[in-house]
Amino acid sequence: MYFVRPNERKVKTMKNIKKILALVLAIMSIMTIAIPAFAESGTVDTSHGATPYGTVNYYSGYNTTASNSGLTKKGTLSNTSSVNVTPVNAHWYSFVKNGTTYYVMRQYVRVAGREWEIFYGTTELNLGSNNRYVRYLQQDLKTLGYLSGNVDGKYGSATRTAVRNFQTDQGLGVDGISGPLTKNALYNEAH
């Protein structure tokens, strides 16, 4: 009769677990590559855009920023239009119209669970930022009691301190930068 010592049994068990984990990871990798992003139902929302309750442009291409610089405009979508969108990157959605794929900035399409994109925009807000999205962020920080200064649309040291305090209370990484996690948490607390 052959007996396996306890240490040998542990080694064999660990090797088998590693093989199984490697197989699971390989399958998950293949599934990630093979499964395309799913379209989500969205509504055009220009309530916080440059032209409130107007139209939003869509393009034949996109870039890695929330900018339409160098892109070719192909048409417009009216406020409150329903559109099925697919995430492309942090700043753009794609949608199909008459068999052609077009691109629209995410900050103009309201998708359930990501309403903060409409309100605070998709770009990172940080010290030196100066725009309408900072103004909305400051207003919500003030409403929640984190900011006592002016709501002026300028991301200064008082706004950064308010964001840091909010991040601390929410258990987020404390860096004073308003990225997606901070914006999502702030929107959920304030709205």
Summary of the structure (lengths in Angstrom):
residues: 191
radius of gyration: 23.2
end to end distance: 70.9
largest distance: 83.8
contacts: 515
relative contact order: 0.11
helix: 39%
strand: 21%
